[in-house]
Amino acid sequence: MAALLQHHDDLERVLRQSRTIAILGASDRPDRAGFYVGQYLRRVGYTVLPVNPVLEGQELFGRRVVATLGALTEPVDLVDVFRRPAAIDGHVDEILAMRPVPRVVWLQLGIRNDRAARRLVEAGVDVVQDRCTLADHRALGIGPIR
């Protein structure tokens, strides 16, 4: 059963079991979290797939940027969201249309959207809100993903 995840054990499980992470709102600016978090995740062993319509066709994290989640050609375990809270409602249908549907949607630090989170959980997707994948990965001492 899907849930809103907050407990450290759940976060650790998600970060250990996920292998492929889509960065929704990837950035090419080194000072933006949508860049340095993706770069960190790649460095510790995750496959990182950048999504941003403005950067479509460019290369980030060793992969070509796609415009939408629907344009991804490989299964995604976790969608890591770097978008304003109000924009997230517009991505819920796109996330639920992915095949297979990702197991987890992670809204980065400072990002909460309870309505979108509720829809995702009701559809069977675990949701993390207002937390940083980089900070939690480090704090939990997970180390490189193999």
Sequence and secondary structure as in RCSB ss.txt:
>XXXX:A:sequence
MAALLQHHDDLERVLRQSRTIAILGASDRPDRAGFYVGQYLRRVGYTVLPVNPVLEGQELFGRRVVATLGALTEP
VDLVDVFRRPAAIDGHVDEILAMRPVPRVVWLQLGIRNDRAARRLVEAGVDVVQDRCTLADHRALGIGPIR
>XXXX:A:secstr
   B  SHHHHHHHHHH  EEEEET  S TTSHHHHHHHHHHHTT EEEEE GGGTTSEETTEE BSSGGG  S 
 SEEEE S HHHHHHHHHHHHHSSS  SEEEE TT   HHHHHHHHHTT EEE S  HHHHHHHTT     
